[in-house]
Amino acid sequence: MLALPFIAVDNCKDEIKHYQSIFGGRIEILRKQGEEVLNADLHVEGATLKFADTQSSKPEQIGDYVRVFLKMDTQEKFHRIFDGLAVGGTIIAEAYEAPFNGLLAIVTDRNGVCWVLSYYRS
């Protein structure tokens, strides 16, 4: 079994570009209706983030109580991604020293997606 984050956003066409500006990676458009992007994937370092426009996915409410856990391999990447997601969002927990010898932070981005960010030191 493979679990992939599935994120519903308003205006998928623009929002997937926003996430690409934070995470990098390659966008793959899966389904369009005219100029509207209904489904797209963002491929980043071997991971896939799946996106759907709210007009096709029809979520119950913003965020839908899902949190996406990300484990970063460098402290610099941890801070860069945290800063990018925090723009227009809400910081739930600032970066702090976690008991596993690393950093942990929680941020809800401008689309209501809650991200749990971690960096484990070697």
C-alpha positions in Angstrom: 0.0 0.0 0.0 1.1 3.5 -0.8 -0.3 6.5 1.0 -0.2 9.9 -0.7 -1.4 13.3 0.6 -4.5 14.5 -1.4 -5.0 18.2 -1.0 -8.1 20.1 -2.2 -7.7 23.8 -3.0 -9.6 26.6 -4.7 -7.9 27.4 -8.1 -5.7 24.3 -8.5 -4.0 25.9 -11.5 -2.5 28.7 -9.4 -2.1 26.9 -6.1 -0.1 24.0 -7.4 2.4 26.6 -8.7 2.5 28.2 -5.2 3.4 24.8 -3.7 6.0 24.2 -6.4 7.6 27.6 -5.4 7.9 26.2 -1.9 8.9 22.6 -2.4 10.3 22.6 -5.9 9.6 19.6 -8.1 7.7 18.9 -11.2 4.0 19.5 -11.9 2.0 16.9 -13.8 -1.5 18.0 -14.9 -3.8 15.0 -14.8 -7.2 16.5 -15.7 -8.4 19.8 -17.1 -11.7 21.3 -18.0 -11.1 24.1 -20.5 -8.4 26.3 -18.9 -9.2 25.0 -15.4 -6.9 22.4 -13.8 -9.1 19.9 -11.9 -6.4 17.4 -10.8 -2.6 17.6 -10.7 0.4 16.0 -9.0 3.5 17.7 -7.6 6.5 15.3 -7.8 9.2 16.2 -5.3 12.3 14.2 -4.4 10.5 10.8 -4.9 7.3 11.9 -3.2 4.0 12.8 -4.8 1.6 15.4 -3.5 -1.8 15.1 -5.1 -4.0 18.2 -5.7 -7.6 18.6 -6.7 -9.6 21.7 -7.4 -12.5 22.1 -4.9 -15.0 22.1 -7.8 -14.1 18.5 -8.6 -13.2 17.2 -5.1 -16.0 19.0 -3.1 -14.5 18.9 0.4 -16.7 19.2 3.5 -14.7 22.1 4.9 -11.3 23.7 4.5 -8.6 21.5 5.8 -10.8 18.5 6.5 -8.8 17.7 9.6 -5.9 16.2 7.7 -2.3 17.0 8.6 0.6 16.3 6.2 3.8 15.1 7.9 7.1 16.1 6.2 10.5 14.9 7.2 13.3 17.1 5.8 16.9 16.0 5.3 18.5 19.4 6.1 17.9 22.2 8.6 18.0 24.7 5.8 15.3 23.0 3.9 13.2 22.7 7.1 13.3 26.5 7.6 12.8 27.4 3.9 9.7 25.2 3.7 8.3 26.4 7.0 8.8 30.1 6.0 7.1 29.5 2.6 4.1 27.7 4.1 3.7 30.3 6.8 3.1 33.1 4.3 -0.6 33.9 4.5 -1.1 31.0 6.9 -1.2 30.4 10.6 1.7 29.2 12.7 0.4 26.6 15.1 3.8 25.7 16.7 7.0 27.7 16.0 10.1 25.6 15.3 11.3 24.0 18.5 13.8 21.5 19.7 12.0 18.1 19.8 12.9 15.2 22.1 14.2 13.2 19.1 17.2 15.4 18.6 15.8 17.6 15.9 13.3 20.3 15.1 9.5 20.2 14.9 7.0 22.9 13.7 3.3 23.0 12.7 1.8 25.5 10.3 -1.5 25.7 8.6 -1.0 27.3 5.1 -3.1 29.8 3.2 -5.3 27.0 1.9 -6.1 25.5 5.4 -3.8 22.6 4.9 -2.0 21.7 8.2 1.7 20.7 7.8 3.8 19.0 10.5 7.4 19.6 9.6 10.3 17.7 11.1 14.1 17.6 10.8 16.0 14.7 12.5 19.7 15.4 13.3 22.1 12.5 12.7 
